[in-house]
Amino acid sequence: MQSPSSPGLEAWRAEFPILEKTTYLISNSLGAMPRGAARGLAEYAETWAKRGIRAWEETWWEMPVRIGDAIGEIVGAPPGTVSMHENVTTAEAVVLSCLAPTPGRRKLVCLEYDFPSLLYLYRAHQAAGFSVEVVPGEPDLTIREERVLAAIDSGTLLVALSHVLFRNSYVMDVRPIVERAHAVGALVVLDTYQSAGIIPVDVGALGVDFAVGGCLKWLCGGPGNAFLYTRKDLLPSLQPRFTGWIGHREPFAFDTGQIQPRPDARRMMNGTPSIPAYHAARAGLDIVRQVGVGNIREKSKRMTARLIEMAEARGFRTAVARDPERVAGTVAIDVPEGKLVARALKARDFLIDYRVGSGIRVSPHFYNTFEELERLIAEMDRIVRTKDYDASQPFASLVT
């Protein structure tokens, strides 16, 4: 089969240094670093070195707003509605801190295949009066939307769900869930970590009350750049208990009384923001905006289809939906001794990862080529057939 090409997108490969020597196919875990990220961090260091405390008033203080608005352009959030946080767990903790469970409305509905960090957070909030209902998943690692709808009732306070499930890249049908939640008076927080930057996202059109995500993965911005979108008309009524001086209307008044919340998204922030992370994120956000998520999605659908075709032709099981509209950017391939095979692949500079229950996750982005996919599957097949791995060696790291 002739592999289709996307010369317009592959022209961006030169912006990502790791692609020069590595077959990098794990952008659903950590996006490749753009060259501009290093320049951004160097700018941060130079500003700190030369401007010192003056950097706050000259550039740093407004950076969370600028980065938040740049993310908003990609996910359909109006200016002033996106706040920046260290990670998504923290962002969702801010959301939960805005809510007060009552005897008649205290249920938090979430999904079995949400990212575990969030499930830990939700369950921990049972001690604060929430009840948690986890919608079970299916054996194929999907979640049936009708199960989610059935879990939402008049006692539901919040519905928390992933737009794309991290184990197998399954795209949830969000709209009917939002409609059902709103019909019973519940709020919705949508986790877009595995969708922002790889499939089109419009949080305004979806009607969600909150959305979280981060630049770490498909937005190629590195760690420390999580975001929280809050519906604009909802902002004035929210009083987060997880708060801090950045959320104060006049932070430099250093008032020790009750907080006077800001009118914009920064009311959802708390302590001093992570300025170096914002410098690192700008380049990836700029590139994704220039490339266009629609163009990224079009190529991604062809790449995932090709991966599935090649893997299944070799007898490998793929933990992925059959409907291409239900697949985001990742194909999970289940092979014998998958963890050992993954280690062998990484030793040969094919960067992927392994997840128990899913298999080897392969996540090409717009900067990857079809030829890279073909080389990966060929090497994976060779390793499986010849058992070219050392099962006697212990794993040096918990990171897989």
N, C-alpha and C positions, 0 to 999 in steps of 0.2 A: 504493500500500500504506500502510495506517495504521501509523505508527511506535509501537511499544509504549512505555510510559513506566514509570519506576521512581521515583515521587515520594519514596519513603522514602530512597533513596540520593541523589537529586539535591538533597535538602535540605542535604546537606553541602557544596554548591558554595560557599556563603558563607564557608567556612573556608579557601578557596584563592584568594588575591587575584588571581593571574594570570588566572583564568577570567573576571574582570570585563571584560577588554578583548582577550583572546586566545583563539583556538580551539586549545586545548592538547591535542594528540593524540600525545604522544611519551613516555608514562610508562614504556615499556620501556627508555628511555635515562636519563631523569631525571624522577622523580615531581614533580608540582606541590608547591610549598612550602605547608604549612599555616601559618595565622597564628600558631599556637602555637610554631612553630619560631623565629620572630623573638622571641617572648617568652622562649623558652628561652635563646637567645643573649644577650638582654639580662640575664637572670638570671645567666648565667655572668659577664658583664662586671661586673655589680654585686657579685657575690660576690668576684671577684678584687680589685676596687677597694676593697671595704670589709673583707674578711676576710683578704686576703693569704694568707700561708702556712697560716693556720688552716683555709683551705678544704679542704686535703687531708684532714685528720682529720675535718672536719665533714660533708663531702658527697662530695668528688671521689674519694677512694680507693675507695669502694664502687660508684661509678657503672658501671664495666665489668660488675660482677656484676648490677646491677639492669637494665641495658640488655640484657645477654645473656639474663637470665631472661625479660624481656618478649618478646624475639624467640622464645625457646623456647616460650612459650605459643602463638605463631602457627604454628610449624613442628613442634610435637609433641616438643620436647626437654625432658627433665626439668630441674628447677632444678640449677644447678651444673655443667651440661655444655656451656655455650656460652661461648666466649671471644671477645673483641673484638679486631679488627685493623684496620690502615689500609686494606687492600684485599684482594681475594680472592687475588691473586697471592701476597701475603705469607702469607695463611692456608694456601694450598696448599704453600708452601715450608716452613712449619712441619710440615705432615704428612709431606712427603718427608724432612725432617730426622729424623723418628722411625724411618725405615726403613734397613735395611742390606742392599743387594743382595749376593747370593752367587752363585757359579757356577751353582748349580742353581735359583735363584729370583731373577731380576733383571728380569723383564719388566714394563714399565708399559704398560698398554693404555689408549688414549684415542681420541677421535673426531676425524675430520677437521673437523667443524663445531663443535667446542668453540671457545670464545673464543680468538683468537690469542695473547693474553698468556699463557694457560696452556700452549698448545702450545710457545711459546718457552721457558717454564720447564721443561717436561718434556724437551725436546730438550737443553737446557743440562745436564740431569742425566745425560746419557749419559757425560759426562766423569767422573762420580762412580761409574760402574759400572752404571748402569741401561741396559737396552735398551728402546727405545720402539717399540711397534707402533701405528700410527695406522689405525684402522678407516676405510676409505674411505666417502664419502657417495654418495648417488644423485644423478642429474641434477635431481631435483625438490627437492633440498636436504634430504632426509630421511636418516636412518640406519636401515638394516635391523637389527633386534635380533639376528637370526640370525647376522649377520656379527660382531657383538660377541661373541656366545656362542662362535663358532668360534675367535676370537682368544684366548680365555681357556683356559690349559692349566696343567699342573703347574709350569711355570716362571714363572707370573705372580705377581708380588709385590703389585701394586696395579692396580686398575681405576679410572680417573678418567673420569667422564662427566657430561654436562649433563643435568639433568632436562628442561629445555626448551631447544631449540636457538635461539641468538640470531638467526640470519638469518631464519628464517621461523616461529618460535613453535611448532615441532613438539614434541609431548609424547612423550618416550621412555617405553617400558614398562620400568620400572626393576626390578621385582621378580624376573623370571627371570634378569636379569643378576647381581643380588646373590646369588641362590641358586647360580648357576653358580660365581661367584667364591669363595664360601664353601666350596663342595663341593671345590674344589682347594686350599683353604688360603690364598686371596688376600684382601686387604682392598679395600674400596670407599670412594672419596670422591665424593660427589654434589654437583655445582654447582647450587644452587637459586636462583641470581641472577635467572633469568627465570621462576621459578615462585612463590617466596615472596611472598605478598600478592595473587596473581592467580588461582592455583588452590590447592586444599587440598593441604597438604604435611604428612606425618607421618613424620618421619625414624625414629622408633622403630618404627612399624609396617612401614616399608620395610626395616628391619634393616640400614641402612648403618652403616659403622664411623665415617665422618666425613661431614660435610656443610658446605659453605661457601655463602655468599651475602652480601647486603648490603642496606642500607636505601636506597641511592641511587635505586632504580627504583620498583617497585610498593609499597614500604613508605613512600615519601614522607619519607625521613629525611635526604637529602642525602649528600654524599661523606664519606669517612673513617669509615664505619660498617660495615665488613665483619665477618662473624662466622664462627666455626668451631665446629661441633658435634662433640664426640667421645663415642663410646659410653661410657656410664658405667663398665661393667665393664672397658673397655679402658684407661681413664685411668691406673690405678696402674702399668701395665707400660710406659708410654711415657716415653722419655727424649729429648725433642727436642734436637737439636744447635743449631737456631736458637732460642736462648733468651736470657734476660736477667734482670735483677734482680726484675722483677715476678713471674717464675715461681718465685722462691725461697720456701721455706716461711717464712723469717724475713727478709724483704727489708731491714728496718732494722737487722739485725745487721751488715750490710755485710761479711759474711764473704768473704774472697778465695780460699777453697778451692773444692772441688768444690761445685756447686750441689746443694742439697737440695730437690727439686721439691715443689711444693704438691700436696695430694691432690685438689684440684678442678680445674675447667677452666682456672684461671689458670696452671697449670703449662705451658699451651700458649702463654702470652703471653711477651713479651720486654721491650722497653724501655718508657719512660714512656708511658702511654696518652693518646689525643687527647680531652681532656675537652670542648672546645667542640663537637666533633662529636656527642658523646652528648647534650648539651643540645639540639642541633638535632633529634635523632632522636626524642625522646620523644613529641612531638605526633603525628607520623605513625603511630607504633606504637599509640598510644592510639586513634586514629581507626580504624585497620584492625581492631583488636580489637573495638571497639564495632560497627562495620559488620558484621563477620563475613566471613571469606574465602568461606564457602559462598554467601552472598548476592552477594558480588562476582563469584564464578564464574558464577552463574546469569545475571546481567546481562551479563557479558562474553561469554558464549556467544551471546546474542541480538545483541549489538552486532557481533561479528565476522561472524556469519551475514549480517547486514544489509549490512555493508561488502562482503563477497564478492558478494552479490546485485547491489548497485548498480554495483560496479566491472565485473563481467562483463557486465552489461546494456549497458555502454558499449564493450565489446570489449577491455577491459584484462585482461591475464593476472594471475592472483593466484598467488604462490608459497606456497601454503598447502595443508595436507592436506584431503581431502574429508570425512574423518570428524571431526565437531565435537569429539569427545572427544580428538582428537589436536592440537587447536589451543588454545594458551594465549591470550594477550591481544592478539596482533599480527597484522595482515594486511599482507603485503608485496605491493605493487601495482606491476607492471612496465609502464611506459608509455614511448613514444618520447621520447628525450632526458630520461630520468628525473631526472638530476642537475640539469639546467637547470629542469625543472618544479618540482623540490623547492625550488630557490632562489627561484623566483617565488612559490611558495606561502608560504614563510617571510616574504618581503617584504610579503605581505598579511596577516600575523599568523595564518597557519595553521601551527602548529608541528608538524612531522613531521621525519623524517630520511631520508637516502638511503644505501643500501649496495650496493656493486658486486655484481652477481650476484643480488641479491634485488629491488631496486627501491626504491620509496618505502614506508617502514615507517610504518604508522598504528596507534597503540596507545592506544585509549580505555581509561579507567579508570572506576570507579564514579561519579565526579563528572561525567562527560561525559553529553551528551544525544544522542538519536538525531537531533535537528535539526542538531546540529553535524556529525554524520557526513554528512548529506545536503548541507549547504552545502559541506563539503570536496570531496566527489566531484563536485558540480556545478562548482565552481571548477577542479578538476583537469581535468575534461572540457573546459571552456572554454579553458584554457591550452593543452592539447594540440591542440585543433581549430584554434585561431587562431595557434598558435606565439607566444603572448604572453610571450616571454622574450628576453633579450638575450644571444645566444651570443658576442658580440664581447668582452664584459666578462670579465676573468679573475676567478677565484674569490679572494676576499679572504682566505679562511681555509681551512685544511685540514679544519676541523671541518664535517661535512656532516650 
